[in-house]
Amino acid sequence: MIGGLGPTELILIFAVIFLLFGAAKLPELARSMGTSMGEFKKAQKESEISVKEFERSLKNPGATETQETKKEADVKQVASNLGIDTTGKSDDELLTEINAMLKK
């Protein structure tokens, strides 16, 4: 039994779903439910990471800024090592150019 539902109730529920949506729509419905669940889990993980980073920043306020500044410096260093002009470009633009160079 699942949550007070017996096999007869489950069969009845599946039969009603089959009648409402039809055989052709069931795979599409299952696919969209799977995609939705995947996106929900991804958002849940991202929020958990954000909460952990927030708690960490409360304990040590300077650490987050230092890590972000170091990451930006690392991206600019890699770009300049590859001969990419870094002036006036964001990290995203530099990463795009680095990826383009690495694919060549």
Biopython code that builds the backbone (N, CA, C, O; Angstrom):
import numpy as np
from Bio.PDB.StructureBuilder import StructureBuilder

atoms = [
    (1, "MET", "N", (0.827, -1.186, 0.000)),
    (1, "MET", "CA", (0.000, 0.000, 0.000)),
    (1, "MET", "C", (0.870, 1.249, 0.000)),
    (1, "MET", "O", (1.832, 1.350, 0.762)),
    (2, "ILE", "N", (0.528, 2.181, -0.846)),
    (2, "ILE", "CA", (1.247, 3.444, -0.945)),
    (2, "ILE", "C", (0.351, 4.528, -0.386)),
    (2, "ILE", "O", (-0.624, 4.914, -1.031)),
    (3, "GLY", "N", (0.659, 5.031, 0.803)),
    (3, "GLY", "CA", (-0.110, 6.130, 1.379)),
    (3, "GLY", "C", (-1.584, 5.826, 1.518)),
    (3, "GLY", "O", (-2.406, 6.722, 1.327)),
    (4, "GLY", "N", (-1.950, 4.604, 1.843)),
    (4, "GLY", "CA", (-3.343, 4.252, 2.017)),
    (4, "GLY", "C", (-4.041, 3.843, 0.731)),
    (4, "GLY", "O", (-5.244, 3.582, 0.737)),
    (5, "LEU", "N", (-3.302, 3.784, -0.372)),
    (5, "LEU", "CA", (-3.891, 3.365, -1.648)),
    (5, "LEU", "C", (-3.521, 1.910, -1.915)),
    (5, "LEU", "O", (-2.350, 1.532, -1.868)),
    (6, "GLY", "N", (-4.518, 1.122, -2.189)),
    (6, "GLY", "CA", (-4.287, -0.274, -2.516)),
    (6, "GLY", "C", (-4.107, -0.448, -4.013)),
    (6, "GLY", "O", (-4.203, 0.524, -4.762)),
    (7, "PRO", "N", (-3.849, -1.661, -4.462)),
    (7, "PRO", "CA", (-3.646, -1.910, -5.895)),
    (7, "PRO", "C", (-4.889, -1.583, -6.728)),
    (7, "PRO", "O", (-4.765, -1.119, -7.862)),
    (8, "THR", "N", (-6.049, -1.812, -6.194)),
    (8, "THR", "CA", (-7.275, -1.518, -6.946)),
    (8, "THR", "C", (-7.413, -0.021, -7.193)),
    (8, "THR", "O", (-7.768, 0.403, -8.293)),
    (9, "GLU", "N", (-7.130, 0.779, -6.165)),
    (9, "GLU", "CA", (-7.227, 2.233, -6.313)),
    (9, "GLU", "C", (-6.199, 2.756, -7.307)),
    (9, "GLU", "O", (-6.496, 3.644, -8.107)),
    (10, "LEU", "N", (-4.983, 2.201, -7.254)),
    (10, "LEU", "CA", (-3.940, 2.631, -8.186)),
    (10, "LEU", "C", (-4.317, 2.298, -9.634)),
    (10, "LEU", "O", (-4.117, 3.114, -10.534)),
    (11, "ILE", "N", (-4.860, 1.106, -9.852)),
    (11, "ILE", "CA", (-5.287, 0.720, -11.202)),
    (11, "ILE", "C", (-6.386, 1.655, -11.691)),
    (11, "ILE", "O", (-6.390, 2.056, -12.855)),
    (12, "LEU", "N", (-7.307, 2.000, -10.815)),
    (12, "LEU", "CA", (-8.382, 2.916, -11.172)),
    (12, "LEU", "C", (-7.836, 4.305, -11.518)),
    (12, "LEU", "O", (-8.295, 4.927, -12.475)),
    (13, "ILE", "N", (-6.871, 4.788, -10.754)),
    (13, "ILE", "CA", (-6.266, 6.098, -11.029)),
    (13, "ILE", "C", (-5.558, 6.086, -12.381)),
    (13, "ILE", "O", (-5.710, 7.015, -13.174)),
    (14, "PHE", "N", (-4.774, 5.017, -12.646)),
    (14, "PHE", "CA", (-4.079, 4.925, -13.928)),
    (14, "PHE", "C", (-5.058, 4.816, -15.093)),
    (14, "PHE", "O", (-4.795, 5.357, -16.167)),
    (15, "ALA", "N", (-6.168, 4.137, -14.903)),
    (15, "ALA", "CA", (-7.173, 4.016, -15.954)),
    (15, "ALA", "C", (-7.797, 5.379, -16.259)),
    (15, "ALA", "O", (-8.023, 5.710, -17.424)),
    (16, "VAL", "N", (-8.074, 6.161, -15.234)),
    (16, "VAL", "CA", (-8.643, 7.501, -15.435)),
    (16, "VAL", "C", (-7.639, 8.391, -16.162)),
    (16, "VAL", "O", (-8.013, 9.128, -17.075)),
    (17, "ILE", "N", (-6.374, 8.329, -15.768)),
    (17, "ILE", "CA", (-5.332, 9.119, -16.445)),
    (17, "ILE", "C", (-5.235, 8.703, -17.907)),
    (17, "ILE", "O", (-5.115, 9.551, -18.792)),
    (18, "PHE", "N", (-5.288, 7.404, -18.158)),
    (18, "PHE", "CA", (-5.213, 6.898, -19.530)),
    (18, "PHE", "C", (-6.389, 7.407, -20.357)),
    (18, "PHE", "O", (-6.217, 7.783, -21.517)),
    (19, "LEU", "N", (-7.575, 7.421, -19.771)),
    (19, "LEU", "CA", (-8.764, 7.909, -20.480)),
    (19, "LEU", "C", (-8.702, 9.421, -20.730)),
    (19, "LEU", "O", (-9.122, 9.900, -21.784)),
    (20, "LEU", "N", (-8.181, 10.156, -19.763)),
    (20, "LEU", "CA", (-8.119, 11.614, -19.902)),
    (20, "LEU", "C", (-7.094, 12.057, -20.943)),
    (20, "LEU", "O", (-7.367, 12.941, -21.754)),
    (21, "PHE", "N", (-5.929, 11.447, -20.916)),
    (21, "PHE", "CA", (-4.849, 11.918, -21.771)),
    (21, "PHE", "C", (-4.653, 11.079, -23.022)),
    (21, "PHE", "O", (-4.097, 11.584, -23.997)),
    (22, "GLY", "N", (-5.066, 9.871, -23.043)),
    (22, "GLY", "CA", (-4.894, 9.011, -24.209)),
    (22, "GLY", "C", (-3.508, 8.407, -24.250)),
    (22, "GLY", "O", (-2.583, 8.883, -23.591)),
    (23, "ALA", "N", (-3.378, 7.347, -25.037)),
    (23, "ALA", "CA", (-2.116, 6.610, -25.119)),
    (23, "ALA", "C", (-1.005, 7.451, -25.752)),
    (23, "ALA", "O", (0.160, 7.305, -25.380)),
    (24, "ALA", "N", (-1.343, 8.323, -26.694)),
    (24, "ALA", "CA", (-0.326, 9.115, -27.386)),
    (24, "ALA", "C", (0.272, 10.190, -26.487)),
    (24, "ALA", "O", (1.443, 10.539, -26.639)),
    (25, "LYS", "N", (-0.507, 10.715, -25.562)),
    (25, "LYS", "CA", (-0.042, 11.815, -24.714)),
    (25, "LYS", "C", (0.717, 11.338, -23.474)),
    (25, "LYS", "O", (1.452, 12.124, -22.876)),
    (26, "LEU", "N", (0.564, 10.089, -23.075)),
    (26, "LEU", "CA", (1.202, 9.613, -21.853)),
    (26, "LEU", "C", (2.731, 9.708, -21.879)),
    (26, "LEU", "O", (3.306, 10.165, -20.891)),
    (27, "PRO", "N", (3.422, 9.303, -22.954)),
    (27, "PRO", "CA", (4.883, 9.455, -22.958)),
    (27, "PRO", "C", (5.309, 10.923, -22.870)),
    (27, "PRO", "O", (6.275, 11.260, -22.185)),
    (28, "GLU", "N", (4.577, 11.786, -23.568)),
    (28, "GLU", "CA", (4.883, 13.212, -23.516)),
    (28, "GLU", "C", (4.670, 13.758, -22.108)),
    (28, "GLU", "O", (5.477, 14.549, -21.620)),
    (29, "LEU", "N", (3.595, 13.343, -21.458)),
    (29, "LEU", "CA", (3.298, 13.768, -20.095)),
    (29, "LEU", "C", (4.378, 13.281, -19.130)),
    (29, "LEU", "O", (4.830, 14.040, -18.274)),
    (30, "ALA", "N", (4.789, 12.034, -19.261)),
    (30, "ALA", "CA", (5.831, 11.480, -18.394)),
    (30, "ALA", "C", (7.157, 12.200, -18.613)),
    (30, "ALA", "O", (7.879, 12.481, -17.656)),
    (31, "ARG", "N", (7.477, 12.498, -19.870)),
    (31, "ARG", "CA", (8.714, 13.202, -20.192)),
    (31, "ARG", "C", (8.723, 14.597, -19.574)),
    (31, "ARG", "O", (9.727, 15.017, -18.999)),
    (32, "SER", "N", (7.608, 15.313, -19.692)),
    (32, "SER", "CA", (7.546, 16.668, -19.142)),
    (32, "SER", "C", (7.596, 16.632, -17.610)),
    (32, "SER", "O", (8.167, 17.530, -16.990)),
    (33, "MET", "N", (7.005, 15.606, -17.000)),
    (33, "MET", "CA", (7.089, 15.474, -15.541)),
    (33, "MET", "C", (8.520, 15.186, -15.112)),
    (33, "MET", "O", (8.985, 15.723, -14.107)),
    (34, "GLY", "N", (9.216, 14.352, -15.856)),
    (34, "GLY", "CA", (10.618, 14.056, -15.549)),
    (34, "GLY", "C", (11.489, 15.284, -15.688)),
    (34, "GLY", "O", (12.355, 15.536, -14.850)),
    (35, "THR", "N", (11.264, 16.050, -16.745)),
    (35, "THR", "CA", (12.019, 17.287, -16.944)),
    (35, "THR", "C", (11.751, 18.268, -15.811)),
    (35, "THR", "O", (12.675, 18.897, -15.296)),
    (36, "SER", "N", (10.496, 18.396, -15.427)),
    (36, "SER", "CA", (10.133, 19.301, -14.336)),
    (36, "SER", "C", (10.782, 18.882, -13.029)),
    (36, "SER", "O", (11.280, 19.722, -12.280)),
    (37, "MET", "N", (10.777, 17.582, -12.755)),
    (37, "MET", "CA", (11.407, 17.101, -11.523)),
    (37, "MET", "C", (12.909, 17.346, -11.546)),
    (37, "MET", "O", (13.495, 17.701, -10.523)),
    (38, "GLY", "N", (13.535, 17.160, -12.701)),
    (38, "GLY", "CA", (14.971, 17.425, -12.826)),
    (38, "GLY", "C", (15.292, 18.888, -12.582)),
    (38, "GLY", "O", (16.252, 19.207, -11.880)),
    (39, "GLU", "N", (14.491, 19.782, -13.159)),
    (39, "GLU", "CA", (14.707, 21.205, -12.951)),
    (39, "GLU", "C", (14.475, 21.587, -11.494)),
    (39, "GLU", "O", (15.190, 22.429, -10.949)),
    (40, "PHE", "N", (13.477, 20.973, -10.863)),
    (40, "PHE", "CA", (13.208, 21.256, -9.454)),
    (40, "PHE", "C", (14.379, 20.827, -8.585)),
    (40, "PHE", "O", (14.796, 21.569, -7.696)),
    (41, "LYS", "N", (14.913, 19.635, -8.833)),
    (41, "LYS", "CA", (16.049, 19.150, -8.046)),
    (41, "LYS", "C", (17.277, 20.028, -8.262)),
    (41, "LYS", "O", (18.024, 20.295, -7.320)),
    (42, "LYS", "N", (17.490, 20.480, -9.500)),
    (42, "LYS", "CA", (18.620, 21.359, -9.793)),
    (42, "LYS", "C", (18.472, 22.676, -9.030)),
    (42, "LYS", "O", (19.436, 23.160, -8.437)),
    (43, "ALA", "N", (17.283, 23.249, -9.042)),
    (43, "ALA", "CA", (17.045, 24.499, -8.324)),
    (43, "ALA", "C", (17.200, 24.294, -6.820)),
    (43, "ALA", "O", (17.704, 25.172, -6.119)),
    (44, "GLN", "N", (16.770, 23.144, -6.329)),
    (44, "GLN", "CA", (16.902, 22.846, -4.908)),
    (44, "GLN", "C", (18.373, 22.764, -4.504)),
    (44, "GLN", "O", (18.762, 23.297, -3.466)),
    (45, "LYS", "N", (19.188, 22.100, -5.317)),
    (45, "LYS", "CA", (20.621, 22.001, -5.025)),
    (45, "LYS", "C", (21.276, 23.378, -5.057)),
    (45, "LYS", "O", (22.099, 23.698, -4.200)),
    (46, "GLU", "N", (20.904, 24.206, -6.063)),
    (46, "GLU", "CA", (21.470, 25.548, -6.159)),
    (46, "GLU", "C", (21.104, 26.386, -4.944)),
    (46, "GLU", "O", (21.930, 27.147, -4.440)),
    (47, "SER", "N", (19.871, 26.251, -4.473)),
    (47, "SER", "CA", (19.463, 27.019, -3.298)),
    (47, "SER", "C", (20.200, 26.541, -2.052)),
    (47, "SER", "O", (20.558, 27.353, -1.199)),
    (48, "GLU", "N", (20.432, 25.231, -1.936)),
    (48, "GLU", "CA", (21.191, 24.708, -0.801)),
    (48, "GLU", "C", (22.618, 25.234, -0.827)),
    (48, "GLU", "O", (23.175, 25.572, 0.218)),
    (49, "ILE", "N", (23.210, 25.304, -2.009)),
    (49, "ILE", "CA", (24.564, 25.839, -2.138)),
    (49, "ILE", "C", (24.575, 27.314, -1.763)),
    (49, "ILE", "O", (25.484, 27.775, -1.073)),
    (50, "SER", "N", (23.567, 28.057, -2.216)),
    (50, "SER", "CA", (23.484, 29.475, -1.892)),
    (50, "SER", "C", (23.346, 29.702, -0.394)),
    (50, "SER", "O", (23.956, 30.617, 0.159)),
    (51, "VAL", "N", (22.547, 28.874, 0.258)),
    (51, "VAL", "CA", (22.373, 28.999, 1.708)),
    (51, "VAL", "C", (23.692, 28.717, 2.413)),
    (51, "VAL", "O", (24.068, 29.432, 3.342)),
    (52, "LYS", "N", (24.400, 27.672, 1.970)),
    (52, "LYS", "CA", (25.690, 27.352, 2.585)),
    (52, "LYS", "C", (26.691, 28.481, 2.385)),
    (52, "LYS", "O", (27.431, 28.821, 3.309)),
    (53, "GLU", "N", (26.724, 29.074, 1.178)),
    (53, "GLU", "CA", (27.626, 30.191, 0.920)),
    (53, "GLU", "C", (27.250, 31.395, 1.769)),
    (53, "GLU", "O", (28.126, 32.098, 2.270)),
    (54, "PHE", "N", (25.950, 31.638, 1.935)),
    (54, "PHE", "CA", (25.491, 32.745, 2.761)),
    (54, "PHE", "C", (25.909, 32.543, 4.209)),
    (54, "PHE", "O", (26.405, 33.469, 4.850)),
    (55, "GLU", "N", (25.709, 31.323, 4.730)),
    (55, "GLU", "CA", (26.116, 31.036, 6.106)),
    (55, "GLU", "C", (27.620, 31.180, 6.274)),
    (55, "GLU", "O", (28.088, 31.690, 7.292)),
    (56, "ARG", "N", (28.379, 30.731, 5.277)),
    (56, "ARG", "CA", (29.835, 30.853, 5.321)),
    (56, "ARG", "C", (30.251, 32.320, 5.305)),
    (56, "ARG", "O", (31.186, 32.712, 6.003)),
    (57, "SER", "N", (29.550, 33.133, 4.502)),
    (57, "SER", "CA", (29.897, 34.556, 4.440)),
    (57, "SER", "C", (29.563, 35.274, 5.740)),
    (57, "SER", "O", (30.215, 36.258, 6.090)),
    (58, "LEU", "N", (28.546, 34.787, 6.464)),
    (58, "LEU", "CA", (28.228, 35.379, 7.760)),
    (58, "LEU", "C", (29.321, 35.068, 8.782)),
    (58, "LEU", "O", (29.650, 35.902, 9.625)),
    (59, "LYS", "N", (29.877, 33.865, 8.699)),
    (59, "LYS", "CA", (30.935, 33.475, 9.627)),
    (59, "LYS", "C", (32.248, 34.175, 9.301)),
    (59, "LYS", "O", (32.989, 34.565, 10.203)),
    (60, "ASN", "N", (32.537, 34.335, 8.002)),
    (60, "ASN", "CA", (33.800, 34.934, 7.571)),
    (60, "ASN", "C", (33.522, 35.879, 6.402)),
    (60, "ASN", "O", (33.638, 35.472, 5.246)),
    (61, "PRO", "N", (33.155, 37.138, 6.681)),
    (61, "PRO", "CA", (32.708, 38.056, 5.625)),
    (61, "PRO", "C", (33.727, 38.320, 4.516)),
    (61, "PRO", "O", (33.324, 38.515, 3.370)),
    (62, "GLY", "N", (34.996, 38.334, 4.800)),
    (62, "GLY", "CA", (35.999, 38.653, 3.782)),
    (62, "GLY", "C", (36.348, 37.507, 2.867)),
    (62, "GLY", "O", (36.916, 37.729, 1.797)),
    (63, "ALA", "N", (36.025, 36.279, 3.257)),
    (63, "ALA", "CA", (36.442, 35.103, 2.488)),
    (63, "ALA", "C", (35.780, 35.039, 1.124)),
    (63, "ALA", "O", (36.443, 34.718, 0.138)),
    (64, "THR", "N", (34.485, 35.338, 1.041)),
    (64, "THR", "CA", (33.768, 35.238, -0.228)),
    (64, "THR", "C", (34.308, 36.244, -1.231)),
    (64, "THR", "O", (34.514, 35.911, -2.398)),
    (65, "GLU", "N", (34.536, 37.460, -0.787)),
    (65, "GLU", "CA", (35.061, 38.484, -1.694)),
    (65, "GLU", "C", (36.437, 38.095, -2.198)),
    (65, "GLU", "O", (36.746, 38.287, -3.374)),
    (66, "THR", "N", (37.259, 37.553, -1.323)),
    (66, "THR", "CA", (38.605, 37.148, -1.715)),
    (66, "THR", "C", (38.552, 36.030, -2.737)),
    (66, "THR", "O", (39.313, 36.049, -3.704)),
    (67, "GLN", "N", (37.664, 35.046, -2.546)),
    (67, "GLN", "CA", (37.547, 33.933, -3.489)),
    (67, "GLN", "C", (37.075, 34.426, -4.849)),
    (67, "GLN", "O", (37.593, 33.986, -5.875)),
    (68, "GLU", "N", (36.092, 35.341, -4.876)),
    (68, "GLU", "CA", (35.592, 35.864, -6.149)),
    (68, "GLU", "C", (36.674, 36.677, -6.858)),
    (68, "GLU", "O", (36.838, 36.562, -8.073)),
    (69, "THR", "N", (37.405, 37.490, -6.116)),
    (69, "THR", "CA", (38.465, 38.296, -6.710)),
    (69, "THR", "C", (39.552, 37.400, -7.271)),
    (69, "THR", "O", (40.077, 37.672, -8.350)),
    (70, "LYS", "N", (39.901, 36.330, -6.557)),
    (70, "LYS", "CA", (40.923, 35.389, -7.032)),
    (70, "LYS", "C", (40.442, 34.688, -8.299)),
    (70, "LYS", "O", (41.225, 34.488, -9.228)),
    (71, "LYS", "N", (39.166, 34.314, -8.349)),
    (71, "LYS", "CA", (38.622, 33.651, -9.531)),
    (71, "LYS", "C", (38.694, 34.581, -10.739)),
    (71, "LYS", "O", (39.080, 34.157, -11.828)),
    (72, "GLU", "N", (38.322, 35.849, -10.550)),
    (72, "GLU", "CA", (38.401, 36.817, -11.646)),
    (72, "GLU", "C", (39.837, 36.976, -12.115)),
    (72, "GLU", "O", (40.095, 37.031, -13.317)),
    (73, "ALA", "N", (40.783, 37.051, -11.169)),
    (73, "ALA", "CA", (42.196, 37.191, -11.519)),
    (73, "ALA", "C", (42.682, 35.971, -12.280)),
    (73, "ALA", "O", (43.461, 36.104, -13.224)),
    (74, "ASP", "N", (42.233, 34.773, -11.886)),
    (74, "ASP", "CA", (42.632, 33.545, -12.572)),
    (74, "ASP", "C", (42.137, 33.535, -14.015)),
    (74, "ASP", "O", (42.880, 33.159, -14.922)),
    (75, "VAL", "N", (40.885, 33.945, -14.234)),
    (75, "VAL", "CA", (40.329, 33.980, -15.593)),
    (75, "VAL", "C", (41.120, 34.961, -16.449)),
    (75, "VAL", "O", (41.460, 34.659, -17.593)),
    (76, "LYS", "N", (41.409, 36.125, -15.901)),
    (76, "LYS", "CA", (42.174, 37.125, -16.663)),
    (76, "LYS", "C", (43.588, 36.630, -16.941)),
    (76, "LYS", "O", (44.135, 36.889, -18.013)),
    (77, "GLN", "N", (44.185, 35.918, -15.984)),
    (77, "GLN", "CA", (45.542, 35.396, -16.171)),
    (77, "GLN", "C", (45.563, 34.361, -17.293)),
    (77, "GLN", "O", (46.445, 34.398, -18.151)),
    (78, "VAL", "N", (44.614, 33.451, -17.294)),
    (78, "VAL", "CA", (44.550, 32.430, -18.342)),
    (78, "VAL", "C", (44.341, 33.089, -19.702)),
    (78, "VAL", "O", (44.988, 32.725, -20.684)),
    (79, "ALA", "N", (43.434, 34.059, -19.751)),
    (79, "ALA", "CA", (43.166, 34.751, -21.013)),
    (79, "ALA", "C", (44.407, 35.463, -21.522)),
    (79, "ALA", "O", (44.723, 35.383, -22.709)),
    (80, "SER", "N", (45.112, 36.154, -20.645)),
    (80, "SER", "CA", (46.311, 36.870, -21.099)),
    (80, "SER", "C", (47.406, 35.898, -21.505)),
    (80, "SER", "O", (48.176, 36.192, -22.419)),
    (81, "ASN", "N", (47.494, 34.738, -20.843)),
    (81, "ASN", "CA", (48.471, 33.715, -21.242)),
    (81, "ASN", "C", (48.175, 33.187, -22.639)),
    (81, "ASN", "O", (49.089, 32.792, -23.363)),
    (82, "LEU", "N", (46.899, 33.178, -23.018)),
    (82, "LEU", "CA", (46.522, 32.717, -24.358)),
    (82, "LEU", "C", (46.596, 33.832, -25.392)),
    (82, "LEU", "O", (46.315, 33.608, -26.569)),
    (83, "GLY", "N", (46.970, 35.026, -24.961)),
    (83, "GLY", "CA", (47.106, 36.142, -25.889)),
    (83, "GLY", "C", (45.811, 36.877, -26.157)),
    (83, "GLY", "O", (45.680, 37.540, -27.186)),
    (84, "ILE", "N", (44.855, 36.775, -25.257)),
    (84, "ILE", "CA", (43.564, 37.449, -25.407)),
    (84, "ILE", "C", (43.637, 38.783, -24.687)),
    (84, "ILE", "O", (44.096, 38.859, -23.547)),
    (85, "ASP", "N", (43.181, 39.841, -25.359)),
    (85, "ASP", "CA", (43.141, 41.160, -24.742)),
    (85, "ASP", "C", (42.024, 41.180, -23.697)),
    (85, "ASP", "O", (40.867, 40.923, -24.027)),
    (86, "THR", "N", (42.363, 41.485, -22.433)),
    (86, "THR", "CA", (41.401, 41.422, -21.341)),
    (86, "THR", "C", (40.794, 42.767, -20.973)),
    (86, "THR", "O", (39.911, 42.819, -20.117)),
    (87, "THR", "N", (41.228, 43.831, -21.577)),
    (87, "THR", "CA", (40.744, 45.155, -21.170)),
    (87, "THR", "C", (39.276, 45.339, -21.522)),
    (87, "THR", "O", (38.864, 45.143, -22.666)),
    (88, "GLY", "N", (38.489, 45.724, -20.507)),
    (88, "GLY", "CA", (37.080, 46.043, -20.701)),
    (88, "GLY", "C", (36.183, 44.850, -20.963)),
    (88, "GLY", "O", (35.049, 45.025, -21.410)),
    (89, "LYS", "N", (36.658, 43.638, -20.696)),
    (89, "LYS", "CA", (35.846, 42.440, -20.949)),
    (89, "LYS", "C", (35.452, 41.803, -19.632)),
    (89, "LYS", "O", (36.229, 41.781, -18.677)),
    (90, "SER", "N", (34.224, 41.280, -19.596)),
    (90, "SER", "CA", (33.757, 40.587, -18.397)),
    (90, "SER", "C", (34.329, 39.176, -18.367)),
    (90, "SER", "O", (34.884, 38.689, -19.351)),
    (91, "ASP", "N", (34.178, 38.529, -17.207)),
    (91, "ASP", "CA", (34.658, 37.152, -17.078)),
    (91, "ASP", "C", (33.950, 36.220, -18.059)),
    (91, "ASP", "O", (34.567, 35.316, -18.623)),
    (92, "ASP", "N", (32.647, 36.446, -18.257)),
    (92, "ASP", "CA", (31.895, 35.602, -19.192)),
    (92, "ASP", "C", (32.421, 35.750, -20.612)),
    (92, "ASP", "O", (32.559, 34.760, -21.331)),
    (93, "GLU", "N", (32.715, 36.976, -21.018)),
    (93, "GLU", "CA", (33.257, 37.211, -22.365)),
    (93, "GLU", "C", (34.620, 36.547, -22.500)),
    (93, "GLU", "O", (34.922, 35.937, -23.526)),
    (94, "LEU", "N", (35.448, 36.670, -21.453)),
    (94, "LEU", "CA", (36.768, 36.052, -21.498)),
    (94, "LEU", "C", (36.662, 34.534, -21.549)),
    (94, "LEU", "O", (37.400, 33.882, -22.288)),
    (95, "LEU", "N", (35.742, 33.967, -20.762)),
    (95, "LEU", "CA", (35.569, 32.517, -20.790)),
    (95, "LEU", "C", (35.102, 32.027, -22.158)),
    (95, "LEU", "O", (35.512, 30.960, -22.615)),
    (96, "THR", "N", (34.245, 32.809, -22.808)),
    (96, "THR", "CA", (33.783, 32.451, -24.143)),
    (96, "THR", "C", (34.948, 32.441, -25.127)),
    (96, "THR", "O", (35.073, 31.533, -25.948)),
    (97, "GLU", "N", (35.797, 33.460, -25.036)),
    (97, "GLU", "CA", (36.956, 33.520, -25.933)),
    (97, "GLU", "C", (37.956, 32.405, -25.629)),
    (97, "GLU", "O", (38.542, 31.830, -26.546)),
    (98, "ILE", "N", (38.150, 32.097, -24.348)),
    (98, "ILE", "CA", (39.063, 31.010, -23.974)),
    (98, "ILE", "C", (38.548, 29.683, -24.534)),
    (98, "ILE", "O", (39.319, 28.900, -25.088)),
    (99, "ASN", "N", (37.243, 29.433, -24.388)),
    (99, "ASN", "CA", (36.666, 28.193, -24.930)),
    (99, "ASN", "C", (36.813, 28.132, -26.438)),
    (99, "ASN", "O", (37.094, 27.070, -26.994)),
    (100, "ALA", "N", (36.624, 29.271, -27.108)),
    (100, "ALA", "CA", (36.760, 29.293, -28.575)),
    (100, "ALA", "C", (38.196, 28.962, -28.978)),
    (100, "ALA", "O", (38.418, 28.234, -29.946)),
    (101, "MET", "N", (39.162, 29.490, -28.244)),
    (101, "MET", "CA", (40.571, 29.221, -28.571)),
    (101, "MET", "C", (40.924, 27.751, -28.309)),
    (101, "MET", "O", (41.679, 27.141, -29.066)),
    (102, "LEU", "N", (40.373, 27.198, -27.239)),
    (102, "LEU", "CA", (40.690, 25.816, -26.899)),
    (102, "LEU", "C", (40.079, 24.831, -27.883)),
    (102, "LEU", "O", (40.609, 23.736, -28.072)),
    (103, "LYS", "N", (38.976, 25.204, -28.509)),
    (103, "LYS", "CA", (38.338, 24.324, -29.488)),
    (103, "LYS", "C", (39.100, 24.280, -30.800)),
    (103, "LYS", "O", (38.953, 23.334, -31.574)),
    (104, "LYS", "N", (39.911, 25.292, -31.055)),
    (104, "LYS", "CA", (40.658, 25.357, -32.329)),
    (104, "LYS", "C", (41.779, 24.377, -32.383)),
    (104, "LYS", "O", (42.494, 24.312, -33.383)),
]
sb = StructureBuilder()
sb.init_structure("model")
sb.init_model(0)
sb.init_chain("A")
sb.init_seg("    ")
for serial, (resi, resn, name, xyz) in enumerate(atoms, 1):
    if name == "N":
        sb.init_residue(resn, " ", resi, " ")
    sb.init_atom(name, np.array(xyz, "f"), 0.0, 1.0, " ", f" {name:<3s}", serial, name[0])
structure = sb.get_structure()
